[in-house]
Amino acid sequence: MEQFYTIRFKRGTAQRFKQFSKKVAKSYSSTLESVMDFFEWHGFTPLDRLGKSFLQEVIKNQKLTETSIKRTEASIAIIRDIEITQTKPTNAILEALLEQKVKHERPKVEQRPPKKGPPIEITVPRIRHERLKDKMEMLKRESQYVVENATLVKPSFGKPYLRLDITEGELENYKRTLQNL
């Protein structure tokens, strides 16, 4: 139990404080504590003129709070957008490229000594050969374009990753090209 201590006030000040205390708290001590906490928290002194400057300070604090909330929400939206538009498509392209590489690789077959007899000559029609060459050149150009537009990003947190700087239409076109081969 805390002990009481006497402070001397002028009669008018004491009556004014009693009326104010009825509005704010249950006891005079808790009212005075609240008032002192308020001034300490906001960094004001009772001698400061609070009028417009106090109102401006409150408005400024509200705006700062709203701004920080908006910035946080914007940061979250940016991170989600990066994940959707960059990380997932990049992984999909890399997987597609790796699948293409695996499909084109053939298992190594041990070479057997050639059979004795006339050599067999395999010929490919010229038109088919030129079409295959055209497809190969187109695939080289497309792949070179993708590789040139891939940049390594080293974030301060997390693992480094590749970022593709191509439009969504270019990505769809590249996917379609790979599927048609």
Buried (B, 14 or more C-beta within 10 A) or exposed (E): EEEEEEEEEEEEEEEEBEEEBEEEBEEBEEBBEEBEEEEEEEEBEEEEEBEEEEEEBEEEEEEEEEEEEEEEEEEEEEEEEEEEEBBEBBEEBBEBBEEBEEEEEEEEEEEEEEEEEEEEEEEEEEEEEEEEEEEEEEBEEBBEEBEEEBEEEEEEEEEEBBEBEBEEEBBEEBBEBBEEE
